[in-house]
Amino acid sequence: MNGGDEMDDDGVGVDGAAVDGAGVDGAAVDGGEIDGAAADQDVVVDSVSVRSGGHRETADLNGRTLPEDQYRSLSRRSFLTGGTAVVGAAVGWRWLHQRPADDRIPDVLRAGHQANERIWRTIFRDGAEAPTFDFAQSSAMRVNGRHGIESPLDVETWELRVVGPEGELLGTYDLDDLRTLPQTEMTVEHKCIEGWSHIVTWGGVVFSDFVERFHPDQADAPFVGLSTPDNEYRVGLERDAMMHSQTMLTLDLQREPLTEDHGAPVRLTTPLKYGIKQIKRIGTIEFATEQPEDDFWTTRGYDWYAAL
């Protein structure tokens, strides 16, 4: 007991009151009366209703009581419902893991990814843009993931290679080449597939501007693959996303050049896709006629489309 709660020889202290037989909240029970009330009335104290006959009925904080037989019935029902749910979940989990694999995950999950992609492709509209925000609402986001950027960066030797559908080299570019193109700043919400998001300001070259300037003959390529210089991290995106006005070859974060942890010297950013598609430290851009199948997270069971 703490505060004013004390135990005496007559009973148990309740909220500073002595209980003589069954005294409650300063009222003594003598001869079957509770605080002057008839014995068949209820007195509610701290979510418990006490009857003179010795019964206790559960009560909520508003004083509404539930007879013991009803309480037991509900408890049994809840137990049976919960038990059935647990058994059903266990059976479903076992069934799922016995399904044949499709790209390293159960076929029903892969079918779900594909159905989700069809829905997003159907509702996609040219010209529709993700919400933008004021710069003051943005800040540098946390570093999350270092696949393909573990090795030290040598900006002097780094180059961006562009490859055609047949594997032919179409051109190489350095950081100065990208800086000479029109620069765009965009404050958008970056969303991670882990469930968190962050409003951030990116700066760089809109990808469609890069294509128009250097490779206009590839503007209609159905797919684009991108990879890090060490080829460890690869992503693939469809043309609609890559040529969207908010998809950028990004050079700056919060109006400062990208750091190595955030993908320097150039990374991909787009509010149309989860962060798993926004590859850091791009080494190669490849225009393709077929959907790239070596996407890093897709080969590990994630959705290839990854749309927002």
N, C-alpha and C positions, 0 to 999 in steps of 0.2 A: 504494500500500500504506500502511496505517497500523498503529499499535500495534507488534506484534512481527513483522509480515510484512516480510521483506527478500528482495532478489534477490541471488544470488551467481553465480559463474562456472560452476557445475555444472548449474544448471537453474532452475526456478521455485519460489519459496518457497510452501509450503502450510501454513497454520496454524502458522508458526514452525518448520517442518521443511524441510531441504534435500532436493531431489529429484535423485538421480543416476541418470539414465536414466528412471526412473519411480518415484522414492521417494515414499511417501505416508505422512503422519502419523508422521514420524520413523522410518520403516522404509525401508531401501534395497533396491532391486530389483537383484539381481546374478545373472546367469545364469538368469533366468526364474523366480526365487523371490520371493515377496512375503511379507516378514516371517516367513520360515521356512515358508510355506505352499506347497503344490504349485501349479504354474503354471496349472492349470485351475480354480482357485478364484477366487471374486469377493472384492474388497475394496470396501466401500461408503464413499464419502467425500462429504459435502455433496451428497447426492442424485444422485451419479454413481457407477456401478459400473464398475470397470476390470478388464478381462481381460488376461492376459499376451499374448494374441494381438493386442492393440491395439484390440479392439472396445470401444465404450462403450455401455452400456445405461442407459436412464433409470431412475431409482429415486425412490420417494416417501420421505417423512421416516422411515418405518418400515423402510426398507432393502429393500423389495420391488422387484424389478427387472422391466423390460419389454424384451424383445428388440427390436432396431432394426426388424426387418421388421414386427412387430406394431404398433410405434409409428407407422411410416409408414402402415400400413393404417388405423389409427384416425384419423390426421391427415387422410387423404384423405376418410374417411367424414364427419368433422366438417366439413370444407370443403364437401362436397357438401350436407350437411344445412343448414348455414348459408346457403349460396347459394340453395337451394330456398326457404328461409324468407323471404329478402330478396325474391326474385322474387315469391313468393306475396303478401307484404305490399304490394308495389308494385302488383300487379294488383288486389288487393282495394281499395286506396286509390283507384285510378283508377275502378274500378267504382262505389264509394260516391259519388264526386263527380259521376258521370254520372247518378245517380238523380234523379228529379223531386223538387222541393222541396215540403215540407209545413210551413207556418209557418216558413219560412226555414231549414230544415234538411232533409237527405235524408229521404225518406219512411220508409226502414227505421229510421232513428234515432227518428223521431217515433213509429213503431209500437212501438219498444222502450220509449219513455217511457209510452205508453198501456198497454202490457202490465204494466209495473211498477206503474202506478197501480191497475190492476184487482187485482193481487195484494195491494197494501197495503190497499185498500178491503175486500177479502175477509177479511183477518186482523185488521182493526181491531175492537176490543172496547170497548163502553161501560164506563166505570168503570176500565179499565186505565190506570195512570199511569206516567210516566217516573220513574226513580230520583231521589231527593232526597239532599242531603248536609248536613253540618253547616256553619254559617256560617264556622267557622274554616278550612274547606277551600277557601273561595272568595276571590276577589280581583277587582279591577277589570280587565276585559279590554281588549284593545287596540281602537283605533278602526279600523274597516274599512268603507269606503264612505261617500260623502257625497252620493249622488244624492238630489236633492229637499231638501237642507238647506244648500245653498251660501250662500244669502242670510242676512243677519243675522236673528236672532230678536227679535221684539218681543212679549213675553209679554202686555203690556197690550192689544194688539189681537188676539192669537191667540184663536181659538175653535174648538171641535170641532162640526162640522156633522153631523147625522144625516139621511140621505135614505132615502125609501121606495122600493119596487120600481118605482113609476111616475115616479120623479124628484122626488117631492114632498118638501119640507123638513119633517121631523118634529120638529126641535128643535135648539137650539144650547146649548153648555155651555162653561164656563170651567174653569180649574184648581181653583178653590174647590169647584165642583160635584163634581168627581171626588174631592177630598180629603175631602169630607163622607161619602162612601160607606165601608162597611167596608173596611179596608185588609188586604191579605194579603202575607206575605213568603214567598218561595220560593227555595230554593237548588238549582239544577239545572245540567245541563251544556248550554252553548250550543255548537252545532255549525255550522261553516261548510262550505259546499259545496266550498271550496278544500281541505279535508282537515284543518283544525285544529279543536280544541275547547278549551273553557275552562269551569271551574266558577265560576259567578257567582251572586250573590244579587240577585234582583229584588224590588221592592215596588210594590204598586199595587192596582188594582181588578180582580177576576176579571171577565172580559167577561160571563159569564152573569149575574152580580150587577147589572152595569150595565143589561143588557137587562131583567132582571126589575124593576128599579126604575123605569126610564124608558120602555121600549118592549116590554112583555110581549106585545103583539100581533104582534111580529116574531120571536118566539122560534123559530118553525118555518120561517123563511126558509131555503131550501136553500143559499144562498150569501151571502157577505158580501164586499164590495169595500172597500178602504181606499186612500186616497191622501194625498200630502203637500199642504200648502196651495197650492203652485205647480203641482200636478197633474203634476209631472215623474215621480214614482215612484208606481207603483200596484201593488197586489197583490190577489189574490183567494183566498179560502179557503172550503172547504166547511163546512156547518153543524156536522158532528161535531167538527171541529177547533176552530172558534170557540167553541162552547158547552162545550168540555171544561173540567174544573175547574182545569187548569194553564195555561190561556190567559188572559193578563192585558192590561189597559190599564195599562202600567207607568209609574210616576212616579219611582221611586227605583232607584239602583244602589249596592250596598254600603252601604245605609242612608243614602244622601245623595241629594238631588234630582238627577235626570239633568242632565248637561251638554249643551250644544248638540251636541257631536260624537257623543254617545250617544243623541240623539233627543229632547231636551227640547222641549216640556214633557211629552209623552206619546208612548209608542211601544208597539208590540205585541210581546209575548214569548210563546213557547210552546216547550216541549221536544219537541213533536210534529213540528216542521218545521225545515228548515234555515234559517240566518240570512237568506237571500234573501227569506223570507216575513215576517220580523219587522221590519216597516216602522218607520222613525223619523219623528218629528214628524208625527203623524197630523193631517190637517186635515179629512178627510171620511170618514165611515163610511156605506156604502150597502148596504142589504139588497136582495137580488136573487133573482129566480126562475130566472135562467139563469146559467151559469158565466161570470164575467167573463173576457173574452178579451183585455183590454189589460194583463195582468200584465207588469210591466217585463221580467223575465228570461225569461218564457215566449216573448215576442215576439223574443227573441234566441237562442232555441234550447234553453232549459232546460226541465226537467220542470215542468209546472204544479202537480202534486200535491206534489212536494218533501218527501215524508214520511220520518220516521225510525222 
